[in-house]
Amino acid sequence: MARLQSVLRAAARFILQLPSPAPVSAYMRDTLHWLIYPQRIIFRLCLLTYKCLHGLAPPYLSRYCQPLSAHSGPSQLRSAEVHQLFVPRIHTTVMGSRGFYCAAPASWNDLPPLLRDPNLTLTDFRLILKTLLF
């Protein structure tokens, strides 16, 4: 992640024509409205999950975003009423939690209930999510 963040900072310096030793984080946030890299990953992941839930993503990704109410065991839980997704158990500790099948539902469940509202439009969802992550 540090290398990706370094590339993002170099791109911001190039676009803004800043010297290399100049701090660029504030410019990235205030001028370019770019997220730093870990937040950028969460933004893309949650946006793709939103598209999966609303039928705007390919079916091979949408099958990993299943509501808790669709599963027989935890469907009676209160979490099924707040539009949370089923997070499968992982069997590998190193890379298992980084896969889309696990990371997307986990990131979605970490969002506040306002963002998990199924009546939000894509534009509103993006705006509120980016504001939250800033």
Secondary structure, 3 states (H helix, E strand, C coil): CHHHHHHHHHHHHHHHCCCCCCCCHHHHHHCCCCCCHHHHHHHHHHHHHHHHHCCCCCHHHHCCCCEHHHCCCHHHCHHHCCCCECCCCCCCCCCHHHCHHHHHHHHHHCCCCCCCCCCCCHHHHHHHHHHHHC
